[in-house]
Amino acid sequence: MPKTSARLLSLLSLLQARRDWPGALLAERLDISPRTVRRDVDRLRELGYPIQASKGPDGGYRLDAGTELPPLLFDDEQAVALAVALQIATTSGVGIEEAAARALTTVRQVMPARLRHRIDTLRFTAVERSAAGPGPQVDSGVLLGLSAAVHAREVLRFDYPAAEARDVPPRRAEPHHLVTWGGRWYLVAWDLDRADWRTFRADRITPRVPTGPRFTPRELPGGDVAAFVAARFRGSADSTDWPCRGEVILDLPAAEVSQYTRDGIVEELGPDRCRLVLGSWSWPGLAATIGRFDADIEVVGPVELKDAFAHLARRYAAAALPR
């Protein structure tokens, strides 16, 4: 690469790393003169990068927003993070799936081989979007390692500490799918020691190396990873639906209710009125979930949901009494 082109890339990388750069500091970091910095900034402007300059003894440069998106420069970790985010967006259900898939293809095409291999081994299923904030952070190296084991069909050995136990021996499992659920990452795997399917939280997994022998994948119950994981988290291994499901009418706008409803059905009945169909693992749990909305509630059915509201009403009334 010509020296000038390499210097321009270095300058662009610095300008993207922080908001403001004093000219003297840029010259020092690039080991060039302030005059050369000015010439290189002009070259970047000709390429479409909107760089603002401030005059004076403390003058410097800032990469500003423009009317068009110029070429961007990412380091390795940023490129991997972008690819992971685009893969999640392809299953987001918010209407950007096709654009995200095209963007992912574009990013992959220009990646160096070492990064393309890491991205190609990252495969996961987004089962459900989170209505709350993001879950616990997972090291990107752990995610890539788990996905690589799934891709290679190699037995995993990993530490998975339990809150109530110490010195727990490492777990051994056949990894099958990496999934996201409610803002968290999970590994769906066949637990070799317990001879059963398990879902492990990825933020609690510490992989051990090397991985174990290759295995022939078992068939996941039901054959659909999304349905399997949803059933496990709903407390029923044999059903894809919640054990308890009810219908109510709320005196709230549908748009407001839908923001806090993960897998329920929200139907607009008027400007400030909507129908909500929601499920839970128990009738009292369902009633309590619906009761968190600050609005009048009309129970459409079933009678078990009405009974659950009556049960909670008695419990709450007793809790309000002086002792």
C-alpha positions in Angstrom: 0.0 0.0 0.0 1.4 3.4 -0.9 2.7 5.4 2.2 0.2 8.2 1.7 -2.8 5.8 1.5 -1.7 4.0 4.6 -1.3 7.3 6.4 -4.8 8.4 5.3 -6.3 5.2 6.8 -4.4 5.8 10.0 -5.7 9.3 10.2 -9.3 8.2 9.5 -9.0 5.6 12.2 -7.9 8.2 14.7 -10.7 10.6 13.7 -13.3 7.9 14.2 -11.9 6.9 17.7 -12.7 10.2 19.5 -14.7 13.4 18.9 -12.1 16.1 18.8 -8.4 15.9 17.9 -5.9 18.7 18.4 -3.9 19.1 15.2 -0.6 18.9 17.1 -1.6 15.6 18.7 -2.6 14.1 15.4 0.8 15.1 13.9 2.5 13.6 16.9 0.5 10.3 16.7 1.2 10.0 13.0 4.8 11.2 13.2 4.2 13.8 10.5 4.1 17.6 10.4 1.0 19.7 11.0 1.2 20.8 7.4 1.0 17.2 6.3 -2.0 16.7 8.6 -3.8 19.6 6.9 -3.1 18.1 3.4 -4.3 14.7 4.5 -7.5 16.1 5.9 -8.1 17.9 2.6 -7.7 14.5 0.8 -10.2 12.8 3.1 -12.6 15.7 2.5 -12.3 15.1 -1.3 -13.2 11.4 -0.6 -16.4 12.5 1.1 -15.5 12.6 4.8 -17.0 15.7 6.5 -14.1 16.9 8.6 -14.5 20.1 10.5 -11.5 22.3 11.5 -11.2 24.8 14.3 -8.6 27.6 14.2 -6.4 29.1 16.9 -3.5 27.8 19.0 -5.7 24.9 20.2 -7.2 24.2 16.9 -8.0 20.7 15.7 -10.2 18.5 13.7 -13.5 16.6 14.1 -15.1 14.0 11.9 -18.6 15.4 11.6 -21.9 14.1 10.3 -22.6 14.6 6.6 -25.4 14.3 4.1 -24.1 11.0 2.8 -22.5 8.0 4.5 -18.8 7.8 3.5 -16.7 4.6 3.7 -16.1 3.6 7.3 -13.0 1.9 8.9 -13.5 -0.7 11.6 -10.9 -2.6 13.7 -11.3 -6.4 14.2 -13.5 -6.3 17.3 -15.7 -3.6 15.8 -16.2 -5.7 12.6 -17.1 -8.8 14.6 -19.5 -6.8 16.8 -21.2 -5.3 13.7 -21.6 -8.7 12.1 -23.1 -10.2 15.3 -25.6 -7.2 15.6 -26.6 -7.6 11.9 -27.3 -11.4 12.4 -29.5 -10.5 15.4 -31.3 -7.9 13.3 -32.1 -10.4 10.5 -34.4 -12.1 13.0 -35.6 -9.0 14.9 -39.1 -8.9 13.6 -39.1 -5.1 13.2 -39.2 -4.9 9.4 -35.4 -4.5 8.8 -34.6 -8.2 8.2 -33.9 -7.9 4.5 -31.8 -4.8 4.8 -29.8 -6.4 7.7 -29.2 -9.5 5.6 -27.9 -7.4 2.7 -25.7 -5.3 5.0 -24.3 -8.5 6.5 -23.4 -9.9 3.1 -21.7 -6.6 2.2 -19.7 -6.5 5.4 -18.7 -10.2 5.0 -17.4 -9.6 1.5 -14.9 -7.0 2.5 -13.7 -8.8 5.6 -10.2 -10.3 5.7 -10.2 -14.1 5.7 -9.4 -14.4 9.5 -12.5 -12.4 10.4 -14.7 -14.0 7.8 -14.0 -17.4 9.3 -14.9 -16.2 12.8 -18.2 -14.8 11.5 -19.1 -17.8 9.4 -18.9 -20.1 12.5 -21.3 -17.8 14.5 -24.8 -19.3 14.1 -27.6 -18.6 16.5 -31.4 -18.4 16.7 -33.2 -15.3 18.1 -36.2 -16.9 19.8 -37.7 -13.8 21.4 -37.0 -10.1 21.6 -36.5 -8.5 25.0 -39.0 -6.0 26.2 -36.7 -4.9 29.0 -33.1 -3.8 29.0 -30.1 -5.8 27.8 -29.2 -8.9 29.7 -25.8 -9.8 31.2 -22.8 -9.2 28.9 -21.2 -12.2 27.3 -17.6 -12.1 26.1 -17.5 -12.2 22.3 -14.8 -14.8 22.5 -17.1 -17.1 24.5 -19.9 -16.7 21.9 -17.6 -17.4 19.0 -16.1 -20.4 20.8 -19.6 -21.9 21.6 -20.7 -21.3 18.0 -17.6 -22.9 16.6 -18.2 -26.0 18.7 -21.8 -26.1 17.4 -20.6 -25.7 13.9 -17.8 -28.4 14.3 -20.1 -30.8 16.3 -17.5 -31.2 19.0 -18.3 -32.0 22.7 -17.8 -29.1 25.0 -16.2 -29.1 28.4 -17.0 -26.0 30.4 -17.3 -24.6 34.0 -20.8 -23.7 34.9 -20.8 -22.6 38.6 -23.9 -23.1 40.7 -25.0 -20.4 43.2 -25.3 -23.0 46.0 -22.3 -25.2 45.3 -18.5 -24.9 45.1 -15.8 -27.0 43.4 -18.4 -28.2 40.8 -16.8 -30.5 38.2 -16.9 -29.3 34.6 -19.9 -30.0 32.5 -19.8 -32.1 29.4 -22.4 -31.5 26.7 -23.1 -31.8 23.0 -23.8 -28.2 21.8 -26.6 -27.9 19.3 -27.8 -24.3 19.1 -26.9 -20.8 20.3 -30.0 -18.8 21.0 -31.0 -15.4 22.3 -34.1 -15.1 24.6 -35.2 -12.0 26.5 -31.9 -10.2 26.1 -29.8 -13.2 27.2 -27.7 -15.7 25.3 -28.2 -19.5 25.9 -26.7 -22.7 24.7 -29.0 -25.5 23.9 -27.2 -28.8 24.4 -27.5 -32.4 25.3 -26.0 -32.8 28.8 -23.9 -36.0 28.7 -23.8 -36.4 32.5 -27.5 -36.0 33.0 -28.6 -37.6 29.7 -31.1 -34.8 29.0 -31.5 -31.6 27.1 -30.4 -28.4 28.9 -30.3 -24.7 28.2 -27.2 -23.1 29.7 -26.7 -19.3 30.2 -23.8 -18.2 28.1 -22.7 -15.5 30.5 -22.1 -18.3 33.1 -20.1 -20.6 30.8 -16.3 -20.7 30.9 -15.2 -23.1 28.1 -12.3 -25.4 28.6 -9.9 -26.3 25.9 -9.4 -28.4 24.0 -12.9 -29.4 23.0 -13.9 -33.1 23.0 -14.5 -35.6 20.2 -16.9 -35.0 17.4 -20.5 -36.3 17.8 -23.5 -37.1 15.7 -26.2 -34.6 16.4 -29.3 -35.9 18.2 -32.7 -34.8 17.1 -34.1 -31.9 19.1 -37.5 -32.7 20.6 -40.1 -31.3 18.2 -37.3 -30.4 15.7 -37.8 -26.6 16.1 -35.3 -24.9 18.4 -37.4 -21.8 18.9 -40.5 -23.8 19.9 -38.3 -26.0 22.2 -36.7 -23.1 24.0 -40.0 -21.2 24.3 -41.6 -24.3 25.8 -38.8 -24.8 28.3 -39.0 -21.2 29.5 -42.8 -21.4 29.8 -42.6 -24.3 32.2 -43.8 -27.0 29.9 -41.5 -29.3 28.0 -44.3 -30.8 25.9 -46.1 -27.7 24.8 -45.3 -24.6 22.7 -47.9 -22.5 24.5 -48.1 -21.2 28.1 -49.9 -23.5 30.5 -52.3 -20.6 31.3 -53.6 -18.1 28.8 -56.3 -15.4 29.3 -57.9 -12.4 27.6 -58.6 -9.0 29.1 -59.6 -5.5 28.0 -57.4 -2.6 29.3 -58.2 1.1 29.3 -54.8 1.9 27.7 -53.7 2.6 24.2 -52.5 -0.5 22.3 -49.2 1.1 21.4 -48.4 1.6 25.1 -49.3 -1.9 26.1 -47.4 -3.5 23.2 -44.2 -1.9 24.5 -44.3 -4.1 27.6 -45.7 -7.3 26.1 -43.3 -9.9 24.9 -45.3 -12.6 23.3 -48.9 -11.5 23.9 -51.4 -10.3 21.3 -52.5 -6.7 21.5 -55.5 -5.5 19.5 -56.6 -1.8 19.4 -60.2 -1.2 20.3 -60.1 2.6 20.4 -57.7 5.5 21.2 -57.4 4.5 24.8 -58.6 0.9 24.9 -57.2 -2.4 23.8 -57.6 -6.2 24.0 -54.7 -8.2 25.4 -54.3 -12.0 25.1 -51.4 -13.2 27.3 -50.0 -16.3 28.8 -48.1 -17.3 31.9 -46.9 -20.3 33.9 -49.8 -19.9 36.4 -53.1 -18.1 36.8 -52.0 -15.9 39.7 -48.8 -15.1 37.8 -50.8 -14.1 34.7 -53.2 -11.9 36.9 -50.2 -10.3 38.5 -48.5 -9.6 35.1 -51.7 -7.9 33.8 -52.2 -6.0 37.1 -48.9 -4.2 36.6 -50.6 -2.0 33.9 -52.0 1.1 35.6 -55.5 0.8 34.1 -58.9 -0.6 34.6 -59.2 -4.3 33.7 -62.1 -6.2 32.2 -61.6 -10.0 32.2 -63.0 -11.6 29.1 -62.0 -15.1 30.2 -61.5 -17.8 31.2 -63.0 -18.1 34.7 -59.7 -19.3 36.1 -58.2 -15.8 35.4 -61.2 -14.1 37.1 -60.6 -16.4 40.1 -56.9 -15.5 40.2 -57.7 -11.8 40.2 -60.1 -12.4 43.2 -57.4 -14.4 45.0 -54.9 -11.6 44.5 -57.4 -9.0 45.6 -57.9 -10.8 48.9 -54.2 -11.2 49.4 -53.4 -7.6 48.6 -56.3 -6.3 50.8 -54.9 -8.4 53.7 -51.4 -7.0 53.1 -52.8 -3.5 53.4 -54.3 -4.0 56.8 -52.4 -2.7 59.9 -50.6 -5.3 62.0 
